Amino acid sequence: MYESHVITDIDSQDLYALHQETWRKFTGKDRPRRDAPKTPFLYWPMTSEGQKGTCLMIRSEQPSFVKDFSKKGVEFDPAVGDEVSFVIRLCLTSRAPVTNGKGQVVKKNRETDLEPEEISDWVGERMRARGMEVLSLKVRSLNKYNVKRHGYSFQGGELMLKVKVTDPVLAKQAYVNGIGRQKAFGFGMMVIVG
């Protein structure tokens, strides 16, 4: 794994501009490659009180296309029973097909914000599917995020989790590939703490 830290003057709430800037920093190109099957990196936009701009923590399996940009990062090689603490930003919405009064699907999917009381069970399901059992969960923040250029918004949250690894292969895949949707906008990256 490779990790990089970059300071940019872009506001942490401007998700589309951060996405574009991260592409530029990682690939050395102005626009995302249209032929790329998925974003080749995960990133986390961080801010500090009194700090102007945003620090981007970028993680990828491959080094950046820009020379000397990426540094070898911390490997994550969990074993069954390991307890791991991490913070993660997740898109906290559920998807469900829209049906008419006759039970027929009229729209493929509609995103709905999770209610605060639904978050724990929802996160637990996602972690179990990724080889981790949640031992504790704390919602550090819950916000509405706007992607101005694309004209939509979604609910996201920053969570602190402590998990027990039940399947090391799935847990490592989650660390490498991220968890959930909106990864292009800085969500889904596990940041191990402690």
C-alpha positions in Angstrom: 0.0 0.0 0.0 1.1 3.6 -0.7 0.0 6.7 1.1 0.5 10.4 0.5 -0.5 13.6 2.2 -1.2 16.7 0.2 -2.4 20.2 1.3 -4.8 22.0 -1.0 -6.6 25.3 -0.6 -10.0 23.7 -1.6 -12.7 23.7 1.0 -13.4 20.3 2.5 -17.1 20.7 1.7 -16.5 21.1 -2.0 -16.6 17.3 -2.8 -16.4 17.6 -6.6 -13.5 20.0 -6.5 -11.7 17.7 -4.0 -12.3 14.7 -6.3 -10.8 16.6 -9.3 -7.8 17.8 -7.2 -7.1 14.3 -5.9 -7.1 13.0 -9.5 -4.7 15.8 -10.5 -2.4 15.1 -7.6 -2.4 11.3 -8.1 -2.4 11.0 -11.9 -0.7 14.3 -12.9 -3.7 14.9 -15.3 -6.4 17.5 -15.2 -9.3 15.1 -15.5 -10.2 11.6 -14.4 -9.4 9.0 -17.0 -12.7 8.0 -18.6 -11.5 4.5 -19.3 -10.6 3.8 -15.6 -12.9 1.1 -14.3 -12.8 2.6 -10.8 -11.0 5.3 -8.9 -7.5 3.8 -8.3 -7.2 5.3 -4.8 -9.1 6.1 -1.6 -8.8 9.5 0.1 -9.8 11.3 3.2 -10.1 15.1 3.3 -9.0 16.3 6.7 -9.2 19.8 8.2 -8.0 21.3 11.5 -9.5 24.2 13.3 -7.9 27.4 12.1 -6.4 25.6 9.1 -7.1 27.0 5.6 -7.8 24.4 3.0 -7.8 20.7 3.3 -5.2 18.0 3.8 -5.8 15.0 1.6 -4.7 11.6 2.8 -4.5 9.4 -0.3 -4.0 5.6 -0.2 -3.6 3.2 -3.2 -2.4 -0.2 -4.1 -0.1 1.2 -6.7 2.2 4.2 -6.6 1.1 7.5 -8.0 1.8 8.2 -11.7 3.6 11.3 -10.4 7.2 10.6 -9.5 8.1 10.8 -5.8 4.4 11.5 -4.9 3.6 8.2 -3.0 5.4 6.8 0.0 5.1 3.2 1.2 2.3 3.1 3.7 1.3 0.9 6.6 0.3 -2.6 5.6 -2.8 -4.1 7.2 -2.5 -7.9 7.6 -5.1 -8.9 10.2 -5.6 -12.3 11.7 -8.7 -13.9 13.0 -9.6 -12.5 16.4 -7.6 -9.3 16.0 -9.3 -6.2 17.5 -8.9 -3.2 15.3 -9.9 0.4 15.9 -10.4 2.8 13.0 -12.2 5.9 11.9 -14.2 5.9 8.6 -16.4 8.3 6.7 -19.4 6.5 5.3 -22.2 7.4 3.0 -25.1 6.6 5.4 -28.0 6.0 3.0 -30.0 3.0 2.0 -31.2 2.1 -1.5 -34.5 0.6 -2.3 -36.6 0.2 -5.5 -39.6 2.5 -5.8 -42.8 0.7 -6.4 -46.3 1.8 -7.4 -49.5 0.8 -5.6 -49.5 -2.5 -7.5 -46.1 -3.5 -6.2 -44.4 -2.9 -9.6 -41.0 -1.3 -9.7 -41.3 2.1 -11.3 -37.8 3.4 -10.5 -34.7 1.2 -10.0 -33.4 2.7 -6.7 -34.1 5.6 -4.4 -31.6 6.7 -1.8 -32.9 7.4 1.7 -30.9 8.9 4.6 -30.6 6.5 7.5 -32.2 7.5 10.7 -29.8 7.8 13.6 -31.2 4.7 15.3 -30.7 2.7 12.1 -26.9 3.5 11.7 -25.6 0.8 14.2 -27.4 -2.1 12.6 -26.7 -0.9 9.1 -22.9 -0.5 9.8 -22.9 -3.9 11.6 -24.3 -5.6 8.5 -21.7 -4.0 6.2 -18.8 -4.9 8.6 -20.0 -8.5 8.9 -20.0 -8.8 5.1 -16.4 -7.6 5.2 -15.1 -10.0 7.7 -15.4 -7.8 10.9 -17.7 -7.9 13.9 -18.5 -4.5 15.4 -17.5 -4.3 19.1 -18.2 -0.6 19.5 -19.4 2.2 17.3 -19.5 6.0 17.9 -20.9 8.5 15.4 -18.5 11.4 15.6 -20.4 13.5 13.1 -23.4 13.3 10.8 -23.7 15.8 7.9 -25.5 16.4 4.6 -23.1 16.6 1.7 -23.8 18.3 -1.6 -22.2 17.4 -4.9 -23.0 20.7 -6.6 -21.8 19.9 -10.1 -24.0 16.8 -10.2 -26.9 18.3 -8.4 -27.5 15.8 -5.6 -26.8 15.4 -1.9 -26.4 12.5 0.5 -26.0 11.9 4.2 -22.5 11.0 5.4 -21.0 10.4 8.8 -17.6 10.0 10.4 -17.6 7.0 12.6 -15.2 5.5 15.2 -15.3 1.7 15.2 -13.7 -1.1 17.1 -14.1 -4.4 15.4 -13.0 -8.0 15.8 -11.7 -9.6 12.6 -13.6 -12.8 11.6 -12.3 -13.2 8.1 -8.8 -11.6 7.4 -9.1 -11.8 3.6 -12.4 -9.9 3.6 -11.1 -7.4 6.2 -8.0 -6.7 4.1 -10.1 -6.2 0.9 -12.2 -3.7 2.8 -9.0 -1.8 3.9 -7.6 -1.8 0.3 -10.8 -1.1 -1.6 -12.8 0.9 0.9 -16.3 0.3 2.2 -19.6 1.6 0.8 -20.5 4.2 -1.8 -19.2 7.7 -2.6 -15.5 6.7 -2.5 -14.8 9.2 -5.3 -15.8 11.9 -2.9 -13.6 10.9 0.0 -15.8 8.2 1.7 -15.1 4.6 2.6 -11.4 4.7 3.7 -10.5 3.0 6.9 -8.0 4.9 8.9 -6.5 2.7 11.6 -5.9 4.3 15.0 -4.1 3.3 18.2 
